[in-house]
Amino acid sequence: MGLDKLLEIIEPYELVQVKHTDGRRHEFFFRRRRFPTGKKNVLSKVMELKDGRLSGYIYVGHLPEYDHHPERTKMGYLPIKNLTTEEIKDLMKKVTRRAH
């Protein structure tokens, strides 16, 4: 899945997209809503790799079912590199459902 497909998936969530100064990585965050933890950032360091896949992270720190996931970082992010399109769609629903 490439960046264009990800943009299609996240369009309904009205996230703000910010490009890093390197022009390759993107951040996606809520404009007005927040997670229970106070974070606004939903997707972090997202970039398209040479093979067309995506690299980056999705914030799952507020979802208890990911507390002990082997790939979850200490900051509460899950790598998206090996997720399928369907897994990202499902995860976006779960992640944004708990924001207020």
N, C-alpha and C positions, 0 to 999 in steps of 0.2 A: 504494500500500500504506500502510495506517495503522498506528498504534501497536499496536492489538489484534492485527493479523496478525503484526507483528514479535515480539510476546510469544509467540505460538503457535510461531513458528519457533525462538526461542531457549530455549523451555522445557526441552527435553531436555538442554541444556548446563548447567543448574543455576547460572545466573549470578545474582549479587546485584544488585538494582536499587536505585539511590539517586536520589532526586529532588533537583534543585538547589533552592535557596531560592526561586527565582522560580516554582516549581511547574509549569513547562512543560518544562524540559529534564531528561533522564534520563542516568545513567551506568550501564553494565552491566560488571561485572568478576567475575573468578574469586574464589571464597572461599579456596581452598587452592592452586590451580595457578598457574603463572606461564609467561610466554613465555620463550624463551631469553634475551631481552634484559632480563629481570627485571620487565617490566611485568605487571600483572594486569588492566588495563583493556582490554576487548574493544570496546565501543561507547561513544562519547563524544558529549556534547551533543546527544543524540537528542531531537527534538521533532516533533510533528505540526503541519504547516502548515495554514493556513486552507483550502487546496484538498484536504486529506486526505492529501497526500503526506508523506513523512518527510524531515527534514533531520538531519544529524549525520555522524558519522565512524565507521569501523571500522578497527581497528589491523591493518595489514599489514606493519609494519616488519621482521618476522622472515621474510617470504616473499620470496625472491630474485626471483621472477617479477614482483614489483611495484616493484623498485628504481628502475626508470626510467619508471614509469607517469606520464603527464603531469599527472594530478590528485593524485598522492600528495604529501602535505605533508612538510616537512623533519622533522617529528616521527614520520613513519611512518604517518599516517592517510590513509584514502581516503574521500572524501565518498560518502554513500549516497543522496543526493537523486535521482540519475538512474539508480539501479540497479533492476532488476526484482525481483520476488519470487523468481524462480528464481536470479538472480545473487546475491542476498543469502543464500539457502539454501546455494548452492555455496560461497560465500566463507566462511560460518560453518563449514562442514565443514573447509575448508583451514586457516582461522585457528586453530581449536581443536585440530586434529590435532597441531600442533607445540607445544602447551603441555604442561607437565609439572608 
